[in-house]
Amino acid sequence: MADPKLVEKLDAVFNAHMDAELAGDLDKTLATMSPNPHLVNIPTMVGGQGPGGVRTFYAKRLIGQFFPPDVKFETISRTYSEERLIDELIISFTHTSVMDWMLPNVQPTGKRVEVVFVVIVGIEDGKVSYEHIMWDQANVLVQIGLLDPTGLPVTGAGAAAKLRNPSLPDPFFKEG
């Protein structure tokens, strides 16, 4: 079990960062970050390195298009160490706006999406030093209608449902 003081400290750092992102405040977001941060959205390879690269990423690809207004964050777990926190969460939204960081070159589809995310956040001297963000892009593409799941081992929103309820049956296992 993590030390309650550590938990409180890391939660405060990351919550301030997320609040600034969600508010669309570029300068406040950058003020929550270390002097030489980096950010990588693994499935799309979109992000930034160093203060200039991170500022450009936020200004051009995230602020104002982070998530559509109906976004919901459902925390599954949060793990802490001295220098990082790791979130496992389900993010749900309707794809009603451009989301260049997650779906570059994809216009809004109006489709509902539920996707599992893992976010690894580095903390250095009370600031966010990096974010490594992972999600299952194939299941997102199925949900917005850009990938036909026929014959493929993808489940769309089924992945989030399985995380919520591990007793759901394996959709690919056939008895006999």
Order of alpha helices (4+ residues) and beta strands (2+ residues): alpha-alpha-beta-beta-alpha-beta-beta-beta-beta-alpha-alpha
